[in-house]
């Protein structure tokens, strides 16, 4: 049986794949009901994603270095 760390990493990897399939960025508000804030924060801490302020909202995008 998978432990919570494996499940958490699975959700983080799923979010990265989703971003790749959506062209590298997604409006942050569209994810908040589907993905926990802790998963997004972990990817931000690992510098795999970044948040961009567009003036009309925020985009979660794959980091340029990734």
N, C-alpha and C positions, 0 to 999 in steps of 0.2 A: 504494500500500500504506500502511496506517495505521501511524503510529509508536507507540511505547510510551506517550507522553503522551495521545494520542487514545484508545488502548485503556484507559488508566487512568481518564480522564474518563468514558468509556462505562460502565465498571464502577461508578463513583461515581454516575452518573445512574441506572443500573439499580437500585442500592440505594435511592436516594431514591424511585423509582417503587414499589419493593416496599414501602417503609414507608407510602407513601400508600395503597396498595391494602390494607394490613393494618390500617388504621385509625389510622395515625400512630405506632405503636410495635410493637416486636418484641422478644422476649427475646434478649438478647445471645448467650447460649450457643447458640441455634439458628442463628446466622449464622457462627460461627467456622469451621465446616468448609466454608462456601460462599463466604465473602467474606474477602479478605485483611485483616489488621490494618492495613496501610498505607492501604487505602481508607477504612476506618472512621476512622482517625486523621486523614486529610485532611479528611473531612467535619466532624469535631470541631474541627479547627483553623480551618476556614472558618465555624464556628458555624452550620452548617446542621442539625446534629443535636446531641443531648445525651444523656447517660447518667444514668439515674435508678436509685438503689438502693432496691429495694422491701422490703428486709429478707429476702427469699427468693431474691433474684437481681437481675440488672441488666437494665433495659430500655433499648434504643436507641430514641429517639423524635425526631421532627422537632422542631426548635427552635420555640419559640413565635413568634419574630420572623420566621421563614421563611414 
